[in-house]
Amino acid sequence: MQQLQIHNQDADPTQRKFHKNQGFISKLKKMLLDQKFKDIIYILESNDGFIIMNLQQFIKQVLPEYFKQINYQSFRRQLNYYGFKCLNKEKNSVEYVNKQFNIHSETQIKKIIKQNSEANDFETSFNQLEELRLNQLILHKQIEEIKILQEKIMKNTQNNTIVIFLQISLEIFTILNQK
């Protein structure tokens, strides 16, 4: 009877997917909580990401301890599949964030699933397109505001020119009348 239960559990594709997906995330969580590497990698105060402070040390010391594949590009690809975004990349450090990730919430961590790369690429492209469209609307509005300001400046310049002309004329008239 136990064999049947094990067989049924293995036959459930959602269970297998869940366990398979959680492998990387579980290792990531253990790695982030490991105080041995706190000078190399640490959790953000918001708990939704982490910073690798020294990329070279991370590749040499941390990756081999937690992952079979010690290629940083593979690690980064896995992060992307699980929805992590690279926010800041400097010469030897990098920051990753995932708004669904919370290192201290098992419920949140279990919700993170590996995304289909094609669907993820499509979603990313769609989001980028939407962002471009919004930026374009903002730019059009800013251009209209600049045109209005330009017209005001031109009117003020014309008015100032007239005022200056009148002041000069008045001074000339005053000087001529004094003689």
Disulfide bonds with the S-S distance in Angstrom:
none
